Amino acid sequence: MGWSYEQFKQEILGLTNIDLSSYKERQMKRRIDSLMTRNGCNNYREYYALLENNKEKLLQFIDYITINVSEFFRNPAQWDVLKNEILPPILNKYRNIRVWSAGCSTGEEPYSVVMLLSRFLPLSSIRVLATDIDMNALEKARSGVYAASSLGALPGEFLQKYFIRREDLYIIDPKVKACVDFVQHDLLKDPFPDNCHIILCRNVIIYFSEEAKAKLFSRFSAALHPDGVLFVGSTEHIIMPQRYNLKSIKAFFYKRIQ
């Protein structure tokens, strides 16, 4: 006899420590049903047994449900705002800034931040914390090897300066890699860093339930330095940000209310 989706969610929580109830149900169930069919399983119980006994399939499952889609300098106009309007006043006031890329996926975002900061600071002064729940994605991020498809919005100066081309792949400069600390982290359960001058969490929160979103926005607000700024994705406007002690300073950029 097969399991209900509710039972499957409970079993997955025990197996992976990922709470599927915090994600939008229709969207997540559709993704899981598709993956289950692709793996030749007829019901949730059968699929769970496959995941429990096959590490490769389990990693595939985690990678798929955590939706690792990324590229360098995604939505370039927003990065221009970060470069021209958000970073200068912070860097004029503080010599060392704390930067956190939350839900960093395969590393394009934190590496983009490092390259952008290199316009203001020497690489030796730049540190970025990059976190994600998916160990498979973090391993790809640490490798620093990318296909051309993820480099479409990358400024030409950075492509020339910080990448080596090997056939159809692009390898990021080890000096850029050395600026980023990749750490496994569950946004819904693990402690947040504090006093962050810049927090980037883009195209991640959209997949969570409204209850989970509210919890995350409150925690991001608390994790900001008094002069810190939260940078969200292009589909993630915060409705009534004052509920989370935040105020909008530009589209997609929010500052903590003093």
N, C-alpha and C positions, 0 to 999 in steps of 0.2 A: 504493500500500500504506500502511495506517495505522501509526501509532506505538503502542508500548506506553505505559502510564502512566509507567513509569520514564524512557523517552526524553523524554516530554513534560516531566517534572519537570526534566531536565537542560537542555532548551532554554529553559524558563521562567527558570531560574536565570541563564542567559546574557542573556536579554532584560530581565529586571526586577530581577535581583540578589536575588530572594526565593527562599529555599530551602524548597521544599514538603516536603522530607524531614523537616523539623523539626516539622511539624504531624501530628496524628493522621491516619493514612492513610485509613481507611475514611470518616471524616467529611469530610475534604477532597476525596477522590475523588468522593464523592456530590455535593458542592456543585459541583465542576467539571463533572461529567457533566450535571447539571441545567442549568448555564449554557450548556454546549456545545449541548445539545438546543434550548434556548430561542433560540439564535442560528442554528439551522438547519444545524449542522455534523454530519457523520456520523462523524468520528473525530478523534483528537487532532492529527494532522498538519494536517488541514483547519482546525481551530480555531486552532492556532498561527499559521497563515498569516493568518487574519483578525486576530488580535491584533497580529501584526508590522506589518500594513499599515493598521490603523485605530486611531488614537490614542484615539478615544472608546470603542471596544470594549475597548481595553487598560485604560483607566481604570475602566471598568465591572467588568472582571475583578478588578483589584486591590482595588477597593472591596468587591466581593462576597466574595473569599476572606479579606480581613482582618476581616470580620465586625463592621462598625461599627453596633453597637446600643448606645444610651446614653440616659440621661435624667438630669435634675437630681435630686440627693439620692436616688439609687437605693438601695434598702434603708434607709429612714430611721432605723431603730433603730440601725444601725451608725454613722450620722453623729452620732447623739446620744452614743454612746460616744466618738467622736472629739472632740466639743465638750466633754463634761463630764469625761472622764477622761484622755484622751491629750494634748490640747493644753494645758490649764492648767499642768501641771508644766513642760512645755517652754518655754512663753511666760513663765513666772515666772523662768526661769533664763537665757533668751537673748532679746535685744532684736530681733535679725534672724535669721529662720530660713530655711533652704533647703528648699523644697518642690518635689517632682518628681511630676507626674502622667504615668506611663508608659503608653503605649497609650491616649492620651487621646481617640481617635476624633474625634467632631465637637464636642468642647469642653465638653459639659455638666459633666463631672467637675471640670476645673480651675476653671471658673467657679463651681461649687458651693463649692470650697475657698476661693476668694476671698471669696465672700459669707459663709461661715462665719467666716473669719478677721476679717472686718469687724466682728464682734461684740467682738473683742479689740483690734484695731488699726485705725488710720486707713488708708484705701485707699492713700494715698501711701507707706505702709511695707510694702505687701504685694507680693511677687514670687513668681510660680509658673512653673516651667519645665514645659511641656506638650509631649510628644513622641508621634509616631506615624509609622509607615512609609508611610501612605497620604496623598499630597499632596492628593488630592481631599477627604478628610475634614478635613485641616488648613485648606483654603480655606473650607470650610463653618464650621469653628470660628472662624476669623478674622472671618468676616462677622457672627457673633453674632446670627443670625436663626433663630428656632425656631418649630415648630408647637406648638399647645397640648398635643398628645399627649406631649411630652417634659417637661411642666411639672407632671404630676400630683402628684408628691411634694414640689414646691417649697413651702417655708413661705410663707404669705400675706404676711408682712412683706417678704420679699425680692421677691415679685412686684410689690408696690406700689412698693417703693423703687428697684428696679434694672431694671425692664422698661417699655418703651413698647409699647402694643398698636396694631398697624396691621391692621385687618380681622381675618383669622384668624391673623396672625403676631405674634410677640413679639420685640422687638428689645432686646438687652441694653445697658445703660448703657455708653457709651464709657469711663467711669472704671473700670468693672470690666474691660473688655477690655484697658485699658492695663496692668493688673496681670499679664497672662499673656504669656509668650513662647512662641509655637508654633514648633517646630523639627522637621524631618523626622529620624527616627532609627530604626534597625533594632536592636531589642533583642538579636538574636542575633549581631550583628557589630560594632556601633559602640561606642566607649568610653562608660562610664557617668559621670555626674557624681559628685562625691564629697562627703563630709560632709553628707549630706542629713538634715535633722531629721524630715521626713515624706516617705515614698515611697508613692504610691498606684499599685497595679497591680491592677486589679479586672476580673474577667471577661475576662481576656486569656490568662492562662497555661493555663487549662482546655483551650485548643485545641492546645497544643503536646504533643509526644511526651514521654515520661518522661525521656529523656536531656536534651532541651532544657529541661524544667522544672528539673531538678537544676542545670544550668549557670546558669539565670537566678536561682534562689534564692541560689546562692553569690555571684553578682555583685551582687545586691541587698543582701545582707548586707554585702559589702565596701564598698558605696556609702553605707552609713548612717554618720551621725555617731555617736560613742559613746553618746549619749542618743537616737539616732534610732529611729523606729518605721516598720515596713513594714505597710501596710494592704492586704489582699487581698480578693477577692470572696467572695460567700456560698457558692460551690461549690469554693473553693480552699483548704481547710484544708491546712496543710503537715504531712505525716506525718514524725515524728521531726525536728523543726526543728533540734535540736542538731547534726545532720549539716552544717548550713549556718551554724553558729555563731549560731543564733537561738533565742530562747525565747518561748513564747506568754505574753502578758500579759493578753489578753482574746480571746474568739473573733474571729478574722480580724485580730488585731493582734499583731505580732511585734517584739521588741526584740533588738538585737544583744547577744550575750553578751560581757561585758568580759574 
